[in-house]
Amino acid sequence: MDTLQEKQEKKLIKNPKIPQDKIKICVLGGVGEVGRNLSFIEYKNQILVFDCGLRFPEEDMPGVDFIIPNVDYLEKNRKKILGVFITHAHYDHIGAIPYIVEKIGNPTIYTSPLTKAIILKRQEDFPHQKKLDIETIDTKNLKSIQLGHFRVNPYLVNHNVPDTLGFATDTPVGTVFYMPDFKVDFSPIIDSPINLNHISYLASKNPLVLMMDSTGAEETGHSISEKGIYEDLEKIFEKASGRIIVATFASLISRLQQIIWLSEKFNRRVVIDGYSMKSNVEIARAMNYLKINKNTLISPQEAQGLLARQLTILCTGSQGEDNAVLMRIANREHKYFRVEKGDTVIFSSSVVPGNERAVQNLKDSFFRQGARVFHYKMMDIHAGGHAQQEELKLMISLIRPKFLIPIHGQFSMLQAHADIAEQLGMPKSNIVLTSNGQIIEATRNAITLTNYEVPANYVMVDGLGVGDIGEVVLRDRNQLSKDGMLVVVVVIDGENGEIRGEPEISSRGFVYLKESQKLMSETKNIVKDIIKKTVSKDHTTNWAYVKDNLRDKVGEFLFKETQRRPMILPFVVEI
C-alpha cells in the first residue's frame, strides 16, 4: 500500500501543472577549496545556516590574515534566518563567526558544549560586539530542534576534536543530511565510537539530499584510528632519552590527551606553550574532556630545574608559522628553551597545502641542531579527521540518499567523491558538483544546479580591515613583492610649464641606484621628454593624463631594459 508521500508524488507526476515543493541549497564556502565552510538551506521564507568558517590565505595574498565567506545574500535575507548550526570547534567551521553573525542579524547559534566554549573564548577578542546567543545541544541526550518548517536532528560523528555533530534536517520536501568533517573510528581516544545505528534511524525517514565531506575522497582505504596513533607515539616515548617537543594543532584535543597520558606513563612533566593551545587545554580540562593528573602540568620556569628525560614540551607551530612557539625554539629565540643534541621533535600533524617549504625548513633546522625528528610520513603519528574512500562508501550505503552534493574539498576531491557514489549505483544525474554561490533546487524527484548565483567571492581580513582588500590591492602587493617600486618626482614651473631642476628617482626593491646610473639617466631623459610633450604652457594641463603617461612610458622602457615590471609611482608638483 502506498504511503501518503508516495501518493502525493504520483499525483504530482500525473499533473505536471501542479508546482512541486522545492528547497534551495547553497554553499557559500568550502567547495573548490579547503576551509571557509558555510552552507544554507532555504524553504519558502525560512533559512537555516550551517557552519561559519574561515580559511587561511594563499601564497599570493601577502598581508592577508585570513579569508571569510561573502554573506551578502544572507545579510539581505537576515529576517528569514532561523538559526545557525555549528558542527565542531575547528576554525574552518567557527572562525568567521565574529565577522559574520552580526551582519546576518545575530541569529541563535546551536552547537555542542565544547564548541560553544571555544566560540565564546574567542569572542573575548571582540569585546565591542553584541553578546552571542548560543543554545547548547546536549550530546548525551540528543533531541530534535523544531524551527519553523524545519526539524533539525543532531547526531554525533568522530573527528579529531570531540563533540563533532552532523545534522539531519527534516523539511517538507525530504531530509537533508549535512555531514561535516568526519571519520568512522571504532576506537577513539576521547569520543564514543560513531553511532551508526542512530544515523541509520535518521536516514529511514526520507533521505533526500546528502551533503558530505570530501576531503579524504582521494585516499583509498580507511582512516587511521586514534588508538593506532597512540601506539606509535608510545614507541617514540620509550626510546627518547632527552626532552620531547611535540607540535600539533591546538584544536586536536584527543592528540593533546595522548601526549599527556604518555608523558605521565613515562614520568615526564608537561609544559603547554602557545596561546591557543593553553586556552583549549584550559577549556577542555574544565569541561572534563581532558584528564590530567594534578602535578603533570608545569610552567616553563619550573621546567628549568628538570632533567631532559623528565620533560615534554607540547606546543603550537607545526605549520612553520613565523611567530609560533616551535619556530622560536628552532631559531633559538625562545625565552626558556633551546634545542639540544638528543632532543626528540615530533610533528603530530599533516602539512597544510602551501606550508610545505616552511615545515621542511623547520625540520632541517632541528636536524642540524642534533635533534631526532619524527613526522607523519615516517610513521603513523597523525591521523586526519576526514573519511577516506571506504568510510564514504559506508556512509552513502547507510543513508541511501536520493541525491548527493559533495562538499568540503578541492574540485578533484569533489570529483573523486562523485565517482565513489556512481560506483555504488547512484545515477550521475543525482550527483551535483557545485561551485560556491550556485543555487541548487531539489524536489522530491529531481535536483537541479540552477543558473542563479549569489555572491560568494573571497572576503579578506587584513588587520582591522574586513573586505577592503580586493584584487587590485593584492595585485599591487604582489607586484611590489616581485619587482619593487620606482618613485618619480618632477617639479613643474607653473608659469612656463618647464621642469625645475632634474627629476628625482627613488628605487625600492627594484635596482640598486648606485650600480644603475646609466639606466636611471636614460629614465630621467624619458621623463623630461614626456613632460615636454604633455605639459601645456597655458595652464590647461590634464595632470592625470601626464601621470598616466609617465607610468606607462617609464614602465615600458624599464621592462624592455630589465624584463621587470616595478610599480611606477609618479608625483608631479606644480609651483
Beta strands, then each sheet from edge to edge (+ up, - down):
strand 1: 23-29
strand 2: 38-43
strand 3: 46-50
strand 4: 66-68
strand 5: 81-85
strand 6: 109-111
strand 7: 134-136
strand 8: 145-147
strand 9: 150-156
strand 10: 165-170
strand 11: 175-179
strand 12: 207-213
strand 13: 244-247
strand 14: 269-273
strand 15: 311-315
strand 16: 344-347
strand 17: 372-375
strand 18: 403-407
strand 19: 438-442
strand 20: 447-453
strand 21: 459-462
strand 22: 465-466
strand 23: 485-492
strand 24: 504-508
strand 25: 567-574
sheet 1: 7+ 6+ 5+ 3+ 2- 1+ 19- 20+
sheet 2: 4+ 21- 22+
sheet 3: 8+ 9- 10+ 11- 12- 18-
sheet 4: 14+ 15+ 13+ 16+ 17+
sheet 5: 24+ 23- 25-
end
